[in-house]
């Protein structure tokens, strides 16, 4: 009896590989966005710190 179902012709392996690729790509995007947010927060914090230091130096 021929097995012509979805599971019979190797589609499971192909779909599993595609799922891993999609998951890896998604995690890469999330990691990149998280890194961008961390860098933006660090830049804003540094700008505030430098502004406060400048204001304290000028107020002298």
C-alpha atoms as a printed R data frame, in Angstrom:
   type eleno elety resid chain resno      x      y      z
1  ATOM     1    CA   UNK     A     1  0.000  0.000  0.000
2  ATOM     2    CA   UNK     A     2  1.439  3.335 -1.034
3  ATOM     3    CA   UNK     A     3  1.745  5.933  1.656
4  ATOM     4    CA   UNK     A     4  0.790  9.196 -0.021
5  ATOM     5    CA   UNK     A     5 -0.035 11.130  3.110
6  ATOM     6    CA   UNK     A     6  1.702 14.331  4.179
7  ATOM     7    CA   UNK     A     7  4.102 12.320  6.337
8  ATOM     8    CA   UNK     A     8  5.101  9.868  3.632
9  ATOM     9    CA   UNK     A     9  7.323 11.873  1.327
10 ATOM    10    CA   UNK     A    10  9.791 13.600  3.641
11 ATOM    11    CA   UNK     A    11  7.739 16.740  4.213
12 ATOM    12    CA   UNK     A    12  8.133 16.341  7.965
13 ATOM    13    CA   UNK     A    13 11.904 16.724  7.759
14 ATOM    14    CA   UNK     A    14 11.584 19.669  5.388
15 ATOM    15    CA   UNK     A    15  8.998 21.386  7.596
16 ATOM    16    CA   UNK     A    16 11.089 20.766 10.725
17 ATOM    17    CA   UNK     A    17 14.115 22.363  9.047
18 ATOM    18    CA   UNK     A    18 11.969 25.302  7.968
19 ATOM    19    CA   UNK     A    19 10.647 25.658 11.508
20 ATOM    20    CA   UNK     A    20 14.171 25.738 12.894
21 ATOM    21    CA   UNK     A    21 15.157 28.404 10.349
22 ATOM    22    CA   UNK     A    22 12.132 30.525 11.198
23 ATOM    23    CA   UNK     A    23 12.783 30.166 14.937
24 ATOM    24    CA   UNK     A    24 16.470 31.042 14.525
25 ATOM    25    CA   UNK     A    25 15.626 34.081 12.400
26 ATOM    26    CA   UNK     A    26 13.011 35.220 14.891
27 ATOM    27    CA   UNK     A    27 15.408 34.925 17.797
28 ATOM    28    CA   UNK     A    28 18.065 36.825 15.824
29 ATOM    29    CA   UNK     A    29 15.612 39.657 15.191
30 ATOM    30    CA   UNK     A    30 14.524 39.776 18.837
31 ATOM    31    CA   UNK     A    31 18.152 39.775 19.995
32 ATOM    32    CA   UNK     A    32 19.006 42.579 17.573
33 ATOM    33    CA   UNK     A    33 16.068 44.677 18.748
34 ATOM    34    CA   UNK     A    34 16.972 44.061 22.390
35 ATOM    35    CA   UNK     A    35 20.554 45.155 21.679
36 ATOM    36    CA   UNK     A    36 19.309 48.298 19.941
37 ATOM    37    CA   UNK     A    37 17.130 49.163 22.944
38 ATOM    38    CA   UNK     A    38 20.029 48.590 25.352
39 ATOM    39    CA   UNK     A    39 22.331 50.808 23.270
40 ATOM    40    CA   UNK     A    40 19.669 53.529 23.035
41 ATOM    41    CA   UNK     A    41 19.123 53.515 26.800
42 ATOM    42    CA   UNK     A    42 22.870 53.634 27.397
43 ATOM    43    CA   UNK     A    43 23.231 56.572 24.982
44 ATOM    44    CA   UNK     A    44 20.422 58.500 26.681
45 ATOM    45    CA   UNK     A    45 21.909 57.787 30.106
46 ATOM    46    CA   UNK     A    46 25.333 58.954 28.993
47 ATOM    47    CA   UNK     A    47 23.850 62.119 27.474
48 ATOM    48    CA   UNK     A    48 22.031 62.928 30.724
49 ATOM    49    CA   UNK     A    49 25.158 62.259 32.760
50 ATOM    50    CA   UNK     A    50 27.290 64.484 30.539
51 ATOM    51    CA   UNK     A    51 24.646 67.240 30.592
52 ATOM    52    CA   UNK     A    52 24.557 67.157 34.381
53 ATOM    53    CA   UNK     A    53 28.350 67.208 34.590
54 ATOM    54    CA   UNK     A    54 28.487 70.156 32.190
55 ATOM    55    CA   UNK     A    55 25.798 72.026 34.132
56 ATOM    56    CA   UNK     A    56 27.675 71.486 37.395
57 ATOM    57    CA   UNK     A    57 30.924 72.695 35.822
58 ATOM    58    CA   UNK     A    58 29.279 75.818 34.373
59 ATOM    59    CA   UNK     A    59 27.460 76.704 37.601
60 ATOM    60    CA   UNK     A    60 30.771 77.163 39.373
